[in-house]
Amino acid sequence: MLKRRQVRRRQPPAPQCPMKDLAYYNGRITGLDEMMIPMNDRALYFGDGVYDAGYVRNGVCFALQDHVDRFFSSMKLLQINPGITRDELTALLKDLISRIDRDIPDAMLYFQMSRGTAVRKHAFPDSSVPPNLLVTIHGIVPDRDQEYRLITAEDTRFAHCNIKTLNLLPNVLASQKAMDAGCNECVLHRGGYVTECAHSGLAVLIGGTVVTTPLSQWILPSITRKHLLELCRELDIPVEERSYSLEEMMRADEVMVLSSLALFTRVYEIDGKAVGGYAQELFQKLRGAYLEWFERETRG
């Protein structure tokens, strides 16, 4: 059990004029391109930290508490003492969001905690070293109405995929492979069984049932996946949390990509072959209910 660190928390300065983008690092606030981070931040050498990201619309982050809860869960799994409570972090994030120019309706909120700043050494630094909190906010162009083309690739990630860690090199390589193929995402699989996408969750519709890979160390606990299962319960749509093969995915009535920014997206092609299109009414029912929830929560 790690000792509780006494972390000195610096409060952000009083609000200034609205900003087009923003970076926060341990109490300092600048524009995104102006922020400087120490070379010895362990995020740089080891990717020794965790992150989360949410969709901000009209000055409101959708499902912010879900993102904060997953952030704290990831820190616990990596034995990072945050030095800040959930409520304190939530209040800080809301304060930072309020500083963004309201002429920017859609933005991405990104927040990251590294294990701290210390001379490079693989083992954890002394428990007196405080963690480093980084937050960025910048405008995005939403693509919620876009349908996706995918490719598939063997899942070569390490065995802690349930932690939203900064170690994303296999995800980066898979995403680039998809981009090089003119696709939006890459479906990862282990031994022919689907895990998730490179930076998104995945679910399929088969015979009126939503099928999704069960939570484990091999997939991230996607917040959009969680919301989908909640919607299914509300709409009385059956769900199966089980492993399914690439072949089963290719034959599915619909394939759906789930992510915090794209939200709920239909897939029409995988590896150059047409997929889905056989349960569009049910897909639109689910997607419509999810977008209605999103719009209701982010009216501002």
Secondary structure, 3 states (H helix, E strand, C coil): CCCCCCCCCCCCCCCCCCECCEEEECCEEECHHHCCCCCCEHHHHHCCEEEEEEEEECCEECCHHHHHHHHHHHHHHCCCCCCCCHHHHHHHHHHHHCCECCCCCEEEEEEEEECCECCCCCCCCCCCCCCEEEEEEEECCCCCCCCEEEEEEECCCCCCCCCCECCCHHHHHHHHHHHHCCCCEEEEEECCEEEEECCCEEEEEECCEEEECCCCCCCCCCHHHHHHHHHHHHHCCCEEECCCEHHHHHHCCEEEEEECCCEEEEEEEECCEECCCCCHHHHHHHHHHHHHHHHHHCCC
